[in-house]
Amino acid sequence: MPSVDQIRTPDVTPLLVTTNHGLEDITAKEVCERAHALGLHDIRTKESPNGRTSYVRISSSASPDTMLDLAHNLRSVHHIQAPLFRFTLPSGPAEEQLENIRAVLRTNKLPGMDDAETFRVSTNRRGEHCFTSVDVMRAAGAGLIDQYGTDVDLEDFDLEVRVDVRQHDVTVGIQHTQEPLSRRQARAFQPPAALSPSVAYAMLRLPYLGGSPSTVLDPFCGSGTILIEAARLWPTARVLGLDRDRDAVAGARRNVQQEGLASRIRIHEGDALGLASQSNDKAPDLIVTNPPFGKRLGSEMDLVTFYRRFLSEAHEALPPEGWLVLLVLKPGAFSGALQAVRDRRGIAYDVRHVRRIQLGGLHPRIFVMQAHD
């Protein structure tokens, strides 16, 4: 049987959390902020550990319960895993390798299994193997049944055990989330392309990692995801939403009501392409938005025109040094629009930051800019 290396020890509690690829640093910063607020000053983070993009490794001498409490309150993450131990599979035929997996799971204790009435095994397998992912799950499950006699239930389970295989290395741990933490917002209204709250959180944090704006505006507010995240993130900020779709405005208001934030967030019907003419008694110092990606706008030329018009309106609405953060699917069209408003109208933005993220099967960019006279 392979020798086992413990990952969780009496002195170190590690966790793995997942986020969107491209937002790992935002998650790491959020972890450190929340840990320091809890008095955990020995927190350590590792972005994309062992080349695993979308993952952040967290470790501390704090107890497992304390670390899990911290992780469950993170707003930039989807899932939480607790790695426990690892081992290396020796070369050999499939039957021998699967028997080694079974033997390790039969002889090593897993926290939570003594109390679980049902469990399931899941796996993420990478590399070339002479066995399948289903073979891994069956072998590991058999080992746990040998040790605990607990029933397997693939749907209604008390505990999910992870047995992940990368080449010949196997890591065993516990999956602590079934539904993604990013599905935290109540949704009375759910349009087809609603933005993930974790991405909305990251967009809000990029220009304000060290402070709070006074007024936040989302002029394409859709279902209200960005507005809700802004109100949660900055309790003293004024939060405004705008959308030209009457149904979206009504739906966003219902979502805000379900979140208990109706007194904090104001949403109006209006066109973002006439943003400067909207009657607001105080200009926003931060505009964060997820404008249409282009499917409803037709051709590439229409998209350039759309971006150009919006950039002009946003610049007029913002004060000097005000921030504009947008999620952009076609960076070429957007960059062309930026150049056009600069050349034709003398409208200047400083592009402070651009990053590519993964969003489902898409890879949009987040543009972070400051307006100038």
WOZI-V619741 format. One record per residue. N is the residue number from 1. RES is the residue in one letter. PHI is phi in degrees with one decimal (* if undefined). OMEGA is omega in degrees with one decimal (NA if undefined). Layout:
n->{N;N}
res->{RES;RES}
phi->{PHI;PHI}
omega->{OMEGA;OMEGA}
This chain:
n->{1;2;3;4;5;6;7;8;9;10;11;12;13;14;15;16;17;18;19;20;21;22;23;24;25;26;27;28;29;30;31;32;33;34;35;36;37;38;39;40;41;42;43;44;45;46;47;48;49;50;51;52;53;54;55;56;57;58;59;60;61;62;63;64;65;66;67;68;69;70;71;72;73;74;75;76;77;78;79;80;81;82;83;84;85;86;87;88;89;90;91;92;93;94;95;96;97;98;99;100;101;102;103;104;105;106;107;108;109;110;111;112;113;114;115;116;117;118;119;120;121;122;123;124;125;126;127;128;129;130;131;132;133;134;135;136;137;138;139;140;141;142;143;144;145;146;147;148;149;150;151;152;153;154;155;156;157;158;159;160;161;162;163;164;165;166;167;168;169;170;171;172;173;174;175;176;177;178;179;180;181;182;183;184;185;186;187;188;189;190;191;192;193;194;195;196;197;198;199;200;201;202;203;204;205;206;207;208;209;210;211;212;213;214;215;216;217;218;219;220;221;222;223;224;225;226;227;228;229;230;231;232;233;234;235;236;237;238;239;240;241;242;243;244;245;246;247;248;249;250;251;252;253;254;255;256;257;258;259;260;261;262;263;264;265;266;267;268;269;270;271;272;273;274;275;276;277;278;279;280;281;282;283;284;285;286;287;288;289;290;291;292;293;294;295;296;297;298;299;300;301;302;303;304;305;306;307;308;309;310;311;312;313;314;315;316;317;318;319;320;321;322;323;324;325;326;327;328;329;330;331;332;333;334;335;336;337;338;339;340;341;342;343;344;345;346;347;348;349;350;351;352;353;354;355;356;357;358;359;360;361;362;363;364;365;366;367;368;369;370;371;372;373}
res->{M;P;S;V;D;Q;I;R;T;P;D;V;T;P;L;L;V;T;T;N;H;G;L;E;D;I;T;A;K;E;V;C;E;R;A;H;A;L;G;L;H;D;I;R;T;K;E;S;P;N;G;R;T;S;Y;V;R;I;S;S;S;A;S;P;D;T;M;L;D;L;A;H;N;L;R;S;V;H;H;I;Q;A;P;L;F;R;F;T;L;P;S;G;P;A;E;E;Q;L;E;N;I;R;A;V;L;R;T;N;K;L;P;G;M;D;D;A;E;T;F;R;V;S;T;N;R;R;G;E;H;C;F;T;S;V;D;V;M;R;A;A;G;A;G;L;I;D;Q;Y;G;T;D;V;D;L;E;D;F;D;L;E;V;R;V;D;V;R;Q;H;D;V;T;V;G;I;Q;H;T;Q;E;P;L;S;R;R;Q;A;R;A;F;Q;P;P;A;A;L;S;P;S;V;A;Y;A;M;L;R;L;P;Y;L;G;G;S;P;S;T;V;L;D;P;F;C;G;S;G;T;I;L;I;E;A;A;R;L;W;P;T;A;R;V;L;G;L;D;R;D;R;D;A;V;A;G;A;R;R;N;V;Q;Q;E;G;L;A;S;R;I;R;I;H;E;G;D;A;L;G;L;A;S;Q;S;N;D;K;A;P;D;L;I;V;T;N;P;P;F;G;K;R;L;G;S;E;M;D;L;V;T;F;Y;R;R;F;L;S;E;A;H;E;A;L;P;P;E;G;W;L;V;L;L;V;L;K;P;G;A;F;S;G;A;L;Q;A;V;R;D;R;R;G;I;A;Y;D;V;R;H;V;R;R;I;Q;L;G;G;L;H;P;R;I;F;V;M;Q;A;H;D}
phi->{*;-63.0;-75.3;-113.8;-104.8;-78.0;-92.9;-85.4;-129.1;-59.6;-101.6;-137.0;-112.1;-99.9;-136.4;-116.0;-120.6;-110.7;-145.3;-72.9;-58.2;106.0;-115.5;-59.0;-69.4;-64.4;-63.4;-60.5;-65.2;-63.1;-57.7;-63.4;-62.5;-68.8;-64.6;-64.6;-64.4;-89.8;82.2;-94.1;-92.9;-106.7;-66.8;-129.7;-128.8;-139.3;-80.1;48.2;-62.7;54.5;77.1;-87.1;-64.5;79.0;-109.6;-132.1;-93.8;-118.9;-147.4;-165.1;-83.5;-65.6;-68.7;-55.6;-63.9;-64.3;-65.6;-67.9;-60.7;-59.6;-64.3;-67.8;-99.5;-74.3;-101.0;-103.8;-115.0;-105.3;-132.5;-127.0;-126.3;-116.5;-70.4;-113.0;-156.1;-137.0;-153.7;-112.9;-80.8;-70.1;-63.1;158.4;-67.0;-56.7;-60.5;-68.6;-65.3;-67.6;-66.0;-64.5;-60.8;-61.1;-64.1;-65.6;-71.4;-76.5;-113.6;-117.6;-71.8;-121.0;-61.5;96.6;-70.3;-62.6;-96.2;-77.8;-88.0;-141.4;-149.4;-142.2;-112.9;-124.4;-145.2;-121.0;-113.6;-131.3;114.1;-92.3;-136.9;-94.2;-138.1;-102.1;-63.4;-62.6;-60.7;-61.6;-64.2;-66.7;-65.4;-65.8;-61.5;-63.1;-63.2;-69.7;-66.0;-56.2;-81.3;-111.3;69.7;-83.9;-75.9;-89.8;-142.8;-74.3;-110.4;-106.6;-108.5;-87.0;-143.4;-111.5;-98.4;-98.9;-129.0;-99.5;-119.2;-122.8;57.4;-102.2;-94.6;-118.7;-117.1;-111.6;-160.5;-118.8;-87.7;-99.7;-131.1;-99.6;-85.7;-59.7;-62.5;-72.8;-94.1;-78.3;-79.3;-69.2;-124.6;-73.6;-125.3;-132.1;-70.8;-60.4;-114.3;-63.4;-72.8;-67.8;-57.6;-66.8;-70.9;-59.2;-58.2;-63.0;-62.0;-68.6;-77.5;-56.0;-86.4;-129.5;-72.0;-123.2;-166.5;-133.8;-78.2;-91.5;-137.4;-114.4;-129.9;-118.0;-83.7;-123.3;-73.0;53.9;-83.9;92.1;-58.4;-63.6;-61.6;-64.3;-63.5;-63.7;-65.5;-70.1;-72.6;-125.5;-61.5;-99.6;-76.6;-86.7;-121.3;-124.6;-128.3;-142.3;-156.8;-83.8;-88.6;-60.4;-65.0;-64.1;-60.6;-63.7;-67.5;-62.2;-63.7;-65.4;-62.4;-63.2;-62.1;-62.5;-81.4;72.8;-118.3;-61.0;-79.8;-102.2;-121.6;-110.9;-126.6;-128.9;-82.2;179.7;-98.5;-63.7;-79.4;-126.5;-58.5;-64.6;-89.1;-68.5;-85.1;-126.6;-80.3;-148.0;-69.6;-73.1;-94.2;-144.6;-112.0;-126.7;-157.1;-118.3;-70.3;-54.1;-78.3;125.2;-62.2;-91.7;-109.0;88.4;-76.5;-60.9;-63.1;-61.8;-66.8;-61.3;-62.6;-59.8;-61.2;-61.6;-64.8;-68.1;-60.5;-65.2;-65.2;-64.1;-63.5;-70.5;-78.5;-82.4;-77.2;-55.6;73.2;-67.8;-102.3;-130.8;-124.9;-132.3;-95.5;-126.9;-82.7;-114.8;-64.2;-64.6;-63.8;-68.2;-63.7;-62.9;-67.8;-59.4;-65.4;-65.3;-69.0;-71.1;-74.1;-87.3;-124.1;68.2;-87.1;-114.9;-122.8;-91.4;-81.4;-83.8;-164.6;-135.4;-140.4;-95.5;-127.4;-100.6;-136.7;64.4;-92.6;-104.7;-132.9;-73.0;-109.6;-101.8;-99.6;-118.4;-136.7;-119.4;-82.3;-131.4;-66.1}
omega->{-179.7;173.2;-173.9;174.1;-179.5;174.9;172.3;179.3;176.1;-176.9;-174.8;173.1;178.0;171.1;169.0;175.0;-179.6;177.2;174.4;175.3;-175.4;-179.6;-176.2;-178.4;176.5;178.1;-179.9;178.4;179.7;177.7;-177.7;179.0;-178.3;178.6;180.0;176.9;178.3;-178.5;177.6;-172.6;177.9;-179.1;177.5;178.9;176.2;178.5;179.0;-177.6;-179.3;177.9;-178.5;178.8;-176.9;178.6;168.9;177.3;178.8;174.9;-178.2;173.5;179.8;-179.3;175.9;180.0;178.8;180.0;178.8;175.8;177.9;-174.9;-178.0;179.1;178.5;-176.3;-178.2;-172.6;177.2;-172.7;179.6;173.7;176.1;177.3;-174.7;179.8;-179.4;174.2;-178.8;178.5;174.5;177.0;-179.2;178.7;-175.8;-177.1;-179.4;-178.9;178.1;176.2;175.7;176.7;179.7;-177.6;-179.8;179.7;178.0;-170.2;-179.3;-177.1;174.7;178.7;179.3;-177.4;179.4;-176.5;-175.7;173.7;176.9;176.9;168.0;176.7;171.9;-177.3;168.9;-173.6;178.2;-179.2;178.6;-178.5;177.1;176.9;-178.2;175.4;177.5;176.9;178.8;-178.1;178.5;-179.2;179.7;178.3;178.5;178.2;178.9;175.1;176.2;-174.7;-170.6;-175.2;-176.5;-179.0;172.8;172.9;-174.2;-177.2;-175.3;-174.0;176.5;-175.3;175.9;-179.7;177.3;173.7;-173.6;-175.4;174.5;-172.3;-180.0;-177.5;-178.8;176.6;-179.6;179.6;-179.4;173.0;-174.5;176.0;171.7;172.1;177.9;175.7;-179.6;174.1;-171.8;-175.7;173.4;-173.7;169.3;-179.9;-174.5;175.8;-173.0;-173.7;-180.0;-178.7;176.2;177.0;179.7;176.6;176.4;177.9;-178.6;178.9;178.3;-176.0;-173.0;178.3;-173.6;179.2;-177.5;-177.4;-176.8;173.5;176.2;-179.0;180.0;178.5;167.5;-175.5;171.1;-162.3;176.4;-178.1;175.9;-175.8;-178.8;-179.6;-178.9;178.1;179.2;179.9;177.4;-175.4;-175.3;-174.5;-178.0;-177.6;172.5;-172.3;-175.2;176.4;-179.5;172.3;-178.7;-179.5;-177.3;179.2;178.6;179.1;179.4;-179.7;177.9;177.8;177.3;178.4;179.1;178.5;179.6;178.8;-179.4;-174.5;-176.7;179.9;-177.0;-170.9;176.2;-178.3;-178.3;172.5;179.9;-175.4;178.8;178.2;169.4;-170.8;-174.8;-178.8;179.1;-175.3;174.4;-176.9;178.6;-177.6;176.4;172.5;176.1;171.3;177.5;-173.8;176.8;-176.5;178.4;-176.9;176.2;-178.1;179.7;-175.8;176.1;-169.7;176.4;179.7;176.1;-180.0;177.1;179.3;178.3;179.7;-177.8;179.8;-178.5;179.0;177.5;-179.8;-179.4;-180.0;179.1;-178.5;-176.1;170.3;173.7;-177.4;175.8;-174.1;174.4;-180.0;-177.8;170.1;-170.5;178.9;-177.0;-175.5;178.0;177.9;-178.6;178.9;175.6;177.9;176.9;179.8;-178.3;-179.1;176.6;-175.8;-172.4;-173.6;179.6;-179.8;-173.5;168.3;167.6;177.2;-175.7;-173.0;172.0;176.4;178.7;179.0;174.6;-177.7;-172.3;176.9;-179.2;178.8;179.2;174.2;168.6;175.4;176.8;-171.8;173.0;179.9;176.2;177.3;NA}
